[in-house]
Amino acid sequence: MGKDNHFKYTSSSQQDEVSMLCAVMSDFTYAKHAHEEYSIGLTLQGRQDFFCRSAFYKSTPGSVMLFNPEDIHDGHSGVEQNLEYVMLYIHPNELSPLFQALGHKKNTTLRLNQTLFDDSLLRRQVYAMSQRLQGESYSKIEHEASLFQLAQSLTRLHGSLELPIHKTRADRLLLRAKEYILANLAYDISIDDIAEVANMSKFHFIRAFREHFCITPHQYVLNCRINYARRQLLAGHSATIAAVASGFADARHLNRNFKRVFGMTPKQFQ
């Protein structure tokens, strides 16, 4: 194994309090330290051996490491092969409103007792978010959706996740929010923008929307954009025109989202 230590930090273009580390380590050892953020890592290659909260762990490829804010930990490569991993750093300011919207009632920081996870959904979510942060085009809503999905997995693993109970009567403020979404699909709107139209805090809006419509506002916006793009394609417009009209950054951005729903690219669909 060669002496190979590389560290690259990337900040989110959408939120100041979200960042990521891509690391390759051979003979480097972290001193014991703690972060003010939630640190959520995915081991890609090799093995990371580390200490956290009075216990020692070995993270193999596919394992997800989670350090709560202020958790003391260290880390080093545990085998001859180079260690490769990604680590997301997300401040509680970003996640706490989402935890509350998902069922964490206490006015305290959500803390998970488990440190190492073998959870396929969480693994996919950490990897997908790391790929977005490394440069793929994405919208504000997509970034917020990634955060929400990650918060949902953490709340589930914590044991405080509440499933939405459908309510038949939709509040007029929520209907106003849906109208705003449909009228502004071409723009890079955020959940804060939509919540402001509904005259609600971000936390109350996400919770109320999810309870009334059994879908998060993030999912609803993306679904509306894909459906609008589909109508544009059926009308004979190019994928590029359909992408811009429906709020995607470009044809590639539309392709990625369209295929997840319809199983084919816009060109194949036409």
Buried (B, 14 or more C-beta within 10 A) or exposed (E): EEEBEEEEEBEBEBBEBBBBBBBBBBEBEBEEEBBEBBBBBBBBBBBBBBBBEEEEBEBBBBBBBBBBBEBEBBBBBBBEEBBBBBBBBBBBEBBBBBBBBBBBEEEEBBEBEEBBBEBEEBBEBBBBBBEBBEEEBBBBBBBBBBBBBBBBBBBBBBEBBBEBEEEEEBBEBBEBBBEBBEEBBEEBBBBEBBBBBBEBBBBBBBBBBBBBBEEBBBBBBBEBBBEBBBEBBEEEBBBBBBBBBBBBBEBEBBBBBBBEEEEEBBEEBE
